[in-house]
Amino acid sequence: MSELSDAVRARLKAWTYELGGPGTRARLDKITAPANEFGVDPYGFDLDFAVAAVAPLTWLYRKYFRVELHGVDNVPAEGRVLLVSNHSGQLPFDAAMIEVALLVQKDPPRVVRALVERWVPTLPFVSTFMARCGQIVGTPENCRRLLAADEAILVFPEGVRGLNKPFRERYQLRRFGPGFMRLALESGAPIVPVGVVGAEEQAPALLDLKPLARLLSFPAFPITPTLLPFPLPARYHLHFGEPLRFTGSPDEDDAELERKVAEVQAAVAALLERGLAERKHVFW
């Protein structure tokens, strides 16, 4: 069984290298896996596992969503950083595409830790898989430790309010929560705004069956023209803005904190506006 598992992992890794294009293996070999004094990642991240597991997502990235990158060099090559993005599409393919972009296409590559909701670890098998791929529950303490270790964190301040919004409200940002700004001020980490264009059209939500969502303990149960989790092949455009740096205390008054949060939200909105104006069609 172990030999079979090793063979499958090796084949998946080869698929990642193939889909990533020339130089992918050499770029990925540059990554140093995060580890504590005992030589392991305290959150369960396994770089070798992640490179294999990302193969199907890399296929989606290259062949299905045909992702186009804009401004990826705005993401620092090293050091702590917060990537702050809009969120949409019913299922978090937007997070996956951002992570694949920075792992497979950026040179040198960056491992990005996406923050997940507290209910995700309650899902059988999914929680272990996501942990081994580097995802973490978005508690302040987890974020502080990762930023102190100079890692990159992907944050969606809209949360599920953005992910599950109805199609008629596409590309209308929900109000950003202030938690990411407190972390940035506390750690001195720059904020890179990210605008994702395309995810809104992958699974248009016609309505949300809230009673069924409550029964299943889900944040939402959207009804879409597609059969979730199968998205439509909308073309993705990922826009990375210039890093924003803020100074001040994480305990400053709410008005000042909200002003800074609004500045980041405006930067994401501007990326979305530009991306929507530049794209020629939803699907090509």
Backbone hydrogen bonds, N-H to C=O, Kabsch-Sander energy under -0.5 kcal/mol:
donor,donor_aa,acceptor,acceptor_aa,energy
5,S,1,M,-2.5
6,D,2,S,-2.5
7,A,3,E,-2.3
8,V,4,L,-2.5
9,R,5,S,-2.5
10,A,6,D,-2.4
11,R,7,A,-2.2
12,L,8,V,-2.5
13,K,9,R,-2.6
14,A,10,A,-2.1
15,W,11,R,-1.9
16,T,12,L,-2.3
17,Y,13,K,-2.4
18,E,14,A,-2.3
19,L,15,W,-2.9
20,G,16,T,-2.4
21,G,17,Y,-0.9
21,G,18,E,-0.7
24,T,21,G,-1.9
27,R,23,G,-2.4
28,L,24,T,-2.8
29,D,25,R,-1.9
30,K,27,R,-1.4
31,I,28,L,-1.4
33,A,31,I,-0.6
36,N,40,V,-2.9
39,G,36,N,-2.1
41,D,45,F,-0.5
44,G,41,D,-1.7
46,D,132,R,-2.6
50,A,46,D,-2.7
51,V,47,L,-2.5
52,A,48,D,-1.4
53,A,49,F,-3.2
54,V,50,A,-2.0
55,A,52,A,-1.5
58,T,54,V,-2.7
59,W,55,A,-2.0
60,L,56,P,-2.0
61,Y,57,L,-2.6
62,R,58,T,-2.8
63,K,59,W,-3.1
64,Y,59,W,-1.0
64,Y,60,L,-0.7
65,F,60,L,-3.5
66,R,60,L,-0.7
67,V,61,Y,-2.3
68,E,236,Y,-2.0
70,H,238,L,-2.1
74,N,71,G,-2.1
75,V,72,V,-1.8
81,V,151,E,-1.5
82,L,190,P,-2.5
83,L,81,V,-0.5
83,L,153,I,-3.4
84,V,82,L,-0.6
84,V,192,V,-2.1
85,S,83,L,-0.6
85,S,155,V,-2.4
86,N,194,V,-1.0
90,Q,163,L,-2.4
91,L,89,G,-2.1
93,F,91,L,-2.6
94,D,91,L,-0.5
96,A,92,P,-1.5
97,M,93,F,-2.6
98,I,94,D,-1.9
99,E,95,A,-2.3
100,V,96,A,-2.6
101,A,97,M,-2.3
102,L,98,I,-1.9
103,L,99,E,-1.6
104,V,100,V,-3.4
105,Q,100,V,-0.7
105,Q,101,A,-1.5
106,K,101,A,-1.6
110,R,102,L,-2.6
112,V,110,R,-0.5
113,R,152,A,-2.7
114,A,112,V,-0.8
115,L,154,L,-2.0
116,V,136,I,-2.7
120,V,117,E,-1.5
122,T,119,W,-1.4
123,L,120,V,-2.2
126,V,124,P,-2.7
127,S,123,L,-1.8
129,F,125,F,-2.4
130,M,126,V,-2.8
131,A,127,S,-2.1
132,R,128,T,-2.3
133,C,129,F,-1.2
134,G,131,A,-1.4
135,Q,130,M,-2.7
136,I,114,A,-1.8
138,G,116,V,-2.1
139,T,137,V,-2.2
143,C,139,T,-2.2
144,R,140,P,-2.6
145,R,141,E,-2.1
146,L,142,N,-2.1
147,L,143,C,-2.6
148,A,144,R,-2.4
149,A,145,R,-1.1
150,D,147,L,-1.9
151,E,146,L,-2.2
152,A,111,V,-0.7
153,I,81,V,-2.4
154,L,113,R,-2.8
155,V,83,L,-3.6
155,V,153,I,-0.6
159,G,156,F,-1.7
161,R,158,E,-1.0
162,G,159,G,-1.3
163,L,159,G,-1.8
164,N,160,V,-2.3
165,K,162,G,-1.1
167,F,205,A,-2.1
169,E,166,P,-1.8
170,R,167,F,-2.0
172,Q,169,E,-1.7
173,L,171,Y,-0.7
177,G,157,P,-1.2
181,M,178,P,-0.6
182,R,178,P,-1.7
183,L,179,G,-1.8
184,A,180,F,-2.2
185,L,181,M,-2.6
186,E,182,R,-2.2
187,S,183,L,-2.4
188,G,184,A,-2.0
189,A,184,A,-0.6
191,I,244,L,-2.9
192,V,82,L,-2.9
194,V,84,V,-2.7
195,G,239,H,-2.8
196,V,194,V,-0.5
197,V,195,G,-0.6
197,V,237,H,-2.6
201,E,198,G,-0.9
202,Q,199,A,-1.1
203,A,199,A,-0.6
206,L,204,P,-0.6
206,L,223,I,-3.2
207,L,223,I,-1.0
209,L,207,L,-0.5
209,L,221,F,-2.7
210,K,208,D,-1.7
213,A,209,L,-2.2
214,R,210,K,-2.6
215,L,211,P,-2.1
216,L,212,L,-2.0
217,S,213,A,-0.5
217,S,214,R,-0.7
218,F,213,A,-2.9
223,I,207,L,-3.0
224,T,222,P,-0.6
228,L,226,T,-1.0
230,F,227,L,-2.5
232,L,202,Q,-3.3
234,A,232,L,-2.1
235,R,282,V,-2.7
236,Y,65,F,-2.0
237,H,197,V,-2.6
238,L,68,E,-2.8
239,H,195,G,-2.5
239,H,237,H,-0.6
240,F,70,H,-3.0
240,F,238,L,-0.6
241,G,193,P,-3.1
241,G,239,H,-0.6
244,L,191,I,-3.4
252,E,249,S,-1.6
257,L,253,D,-2.1
258,E,254,D,-2.9
259,R,255,A,-1.6
260,K,256,E,-1.6
261,V,257,L,-2.3
262,A,258,E,-2.6
263,E,259,R,-1.3
264,V,260,K,-1.6
265,Q,261,V,-2.5
266,A,262,A,-2.3
267,A,263,E,-1.6
268,V,264,V,-2.2
269,A,265,Q,-2.5
270,A,266,A,-2.2
271,L,267,A,-1.7
272,L,268,V,-2.2
273,E,269,A,-2.6
274,R,270,A,-2.3
275,G,271,L,-2.7
276,L,272,L,-2.8
277,A,273,E,-1.9
278,E,274,R,-1.9
279,R,275,G,-1.9
